[in-house]
């Protein structure tokens, strides 16, 4: 949670106004592919909300962030914050 | 297929008084002594079980009083996590990214200690600390020896390429173990295990140990070769198995943006049978709890088991197949 404070402060908009990637109902690895596809087209610093009810998303979005040098955080059971921090 | 002669000899039941039964009892004792020798425990402490999952309950519950703290780890097998679920005073210990159990030493606790993990090949490097220790050796077999302070331990015969349906429960005489099942005699296990299968298991452990002496170094080399090739040629791979593992016959790795079940089937179509800890299929919604506990990628996961009989050509074929299949599935 501590990580998010400077990030939230740096954002022009609140989390509620971020672009939403809706992967509800899709199974792994689709939600992670959806998040990566969206962020690849965006400039570094772009944040988005990923909606996913797949049980594999919680561990996998964290592993994705570690592997690709980006940022992710689980906000709610089916809601994740992702932020582009590298060109991957 | 012929049924081995041992099953013809094994019909009388070893506890009867006939000459055949006495002969069988001698064979049975020899089988137990052989297995005990390879596992590094006294034959008198071993008990033969027909059902591994019952062994988790006997080994762990027999050490535990109703209010005593029970510690298990997040990478323990589902059967052990289920025992923890049903106990009122239990704690699930988390693990490091390398799969090492983060202990929270409690001098009163019963601890479930997984000697080595069957999914990732991770072996515990530290010594367990607790009042009583159940050692899950069902994935390590004759590879790793028990910690000094073990109370009970369980092995599965399949680990030394022995038959399914033979498990070995060891109960240390100083463990204070009590039979948790309803009983009216002093037997440790319910009985009903197959003497024929036990003897087959003893023959198997002898031959597995001999093979491992000759082929163990080759398996480590194959492990390093697969790891090196994939790291060099394929991007976005997460290895769950640490470098230089204690059980190099296992290699668990995950490919980002790949569906594990599709990868499994694509490899099967090319003639390679591997396992997966991914959840990308309708039958199992939950990803591998072991990978999740270690913070590893669960999607696109495959688990390779390297057998004593593997050839360099088979390894080449597998590496090509993995490279092709991953590239195709990533589009």
Interface residues (C-beta under 8 A of the other chain):
Chain A: X27 X28 X29 X32 X33 X36 X54 X55 X56 X58 X59 X60 X62 X63 X64 X66 X67 X68
Chain B: X236 X238 X254 X256 X257 X258 X259 X260 X278 X279 X280 X285 X286 X287 X291 X292 X295 X296 X297 X298 X299 X300
